[in-house]
Amino acid sequence: MDVVLLNDREQKVLETIVRDFMVMGEPEGSRAISRKSGLELSPASIRNVISDLEEKGFVEPLHTSSGRVPTDKGYRFYVDNLVEMSILSNEQKDKIEQQVEATAGSIDEIARATSRILSSLSKQLGLVLSPRFDSGIFHRLTVAEVSEKRYVLVLAIESGLVNTVVAEVESPIGRNELEDAVAFINQRLSGRKLLDIQKHLAEMIYTDDSNKLGLVRLFIRNYENLSAFPVDKILHLAGTGNIINQPEFIRKENLEAVIELVENKEMLIHLFENRKNHNGVYVTIGAENSDGELKAYTILSAKYTIGGEAGALGIIGPRRLEYPRIIPMIDYAARMISRKF
């Protein structure tokens, strides 16, 4: 393990380099590191320790300065072995709790609000991935008349997620028929998995009587769209302005890469889907992100669960992040959403 590669002196110097660079964004000189590390070493001795750290791959020179900055390996060692997690303040806890509790209760609203508060508190890109809709359990269909021949169908699953489709019919559906059809569909499908319904929909709800109900036919025609959760409800993100203002991404080519990342919703959904299999706060740094587009970033995420279905939330930012402050924040937000439901 990496822990045996560094002696106490090297660990203390690496911790000082990482901590200062996280906060300041600029490398410190050996004299400042000597003072801040608490080691009773001369600047010359500190330079020797830094040289050893560089040789072992934990720090590297920043081309614009004579100072040294952490490598991905250095950040990883720091996160795994040296970081001292901050304790969330009551104010930070209150902000997260208020965002979760102030919503009407739908997952969609809570996910949107949580992405905003994660972004606001971290000053990075905040993301919340909702649980997959098509793996849910049918809870209830409701139908409302928009106009004489237009109806909005609202499908709710047991985890609390809802999806809507606006559909048109050739002739109006009477109130009694509408109520009978909705009651019939809910009776037949409540408690069943959406994927099973997809496979056996017609045989589940078609009878001689139901065939006469226009809403049943309308429901069958629109079920595929109704049970397929749209991208803008699966993934919520906030704080694009935060991340593009980081010094690491100011250069034009880096800025363009960030914008492409934010716009690639399908890739971000796939990324956070894979991260739902990890417990606790999962941190990947730089080259640890297998996708080449993500090697400039650190990604922190945590799993939450609603009605047995898993979602994920987290932040994306530069490798130079305030890990002690952000890791507890992500953990607390995930636990708050799970507790809410």
Helices and strands as residue ranges (DSSP letters): G 2-5, H 8-24, H 30-37, H 43-55, E 59-61, E 68-70, H 72-77, I 78-82, H 90-101, H 107-122, E 125-129, G 133-135, E 138-147, E 150-157, E 162-168, H 175-189, H 194-205, G 210-212, H 214-227, H 231-234, E 235-238, H 240-244, G 247-249, H 252-263, H 265-274, G 275-277, E 281-285, G 286-288, G 292-294, E 297-306, E 309-318, H 323-340
